[in-house]
Amino acid sequence: MFRMTQKLIDLLGINAKRLRLEWISSAEGTKFAEVATQFTKEINTLGPINMKQVA
């Protein structure tokens, strides 16, 4: 499913950095917070999405 989503965002012209998969245990609350904060910063740096028109 993840690879299909990667292909779809590529088809739409969306930067691949906007999609991320992390395996985090429910016992790793601190790691989850760190990953979420870092990913949010990265997405904000990328700015708005400029999508291609798909016919």
C-alpha positions as CSV (number, residue, x, y, z in Angstrom):
1,M,0.0,0.0,0.0
2,F,2.8,2.4,0.8
3,R,4.5,1.8,-2.5
4,M,1.3,2.5,-4.3
5,T,0.9,5.8,-2.5
6,Q,4.5,6.7,-3.4
7,K,3.7,6.1,-7.1
8,L,0.5,8.1,-6.8
9,I,2.2,11.2,-5.3
10,D,4.9,10.9,-8.0
11,L,2.2,10.8,-10.7
12,L,0.6,13.9,-9.1
13,G,3.9,15.7,-9.0
14,I,4.0,15.9,-5.2
15,N,7.5,16.0,-3.6
16,A,8.2,12.6,-2.2
17,K,9.5,14.2,1.0
18,R,5.8,14.8,1.9
19,L,5.2,11.1,2.5
20,R,6.9,9.3,5.3
21,L,6.5,5.9,7.0
22,E,7.9,5.4,10.5
23,W,7.5,2.3,12.6
24,I,7.1,3.5,16.2
25,S,6.0,1.4,19.2
26,S,3.2,2.6,21.4
27,A,5.8,2.6,24.2
28,E,7.9,5.2,22.3
29,G,6.0,8.3,23.0
30,T,9.1,10.5,23.0
31,K,10.2,9.2,19.6
32,F,6.8,9.8,18.2
33,A,6.8,13.4,19.3
34,E,10.3,13.9,17.9
35,V,9.4,12.4,14.5
36,A,6.2,14.3,14.3
37,T,7.9,17.6,15.2
38,Q,10.7,17.0,12.7
39,F,8.3,16.0,9.9
40,T,6.1,19.0,10.5
41,K,9.1,21.3,10.2
42,E,10.2,19.6,7.0
43,I,6.7,19.9,5.5
44,N,6.5,23.6,6.5
45,T,9.9,24.2,4.8
46,L,8.6,22.6,1.5
47,G,5.7,25.1,1.4
48,P,2.4,24.6,-0.5
49,I,1.9,21.7,-2.8
50,N,2.1,22.4,-6.5
51,M,0.2,19.5,-8.1
52,K,0.1,18.5,-11.7
53,Q,-3.3,18.4,-13.5
54,V,-4.0,14.7,-14.2
55,A,-6.5,14.0,-17.0
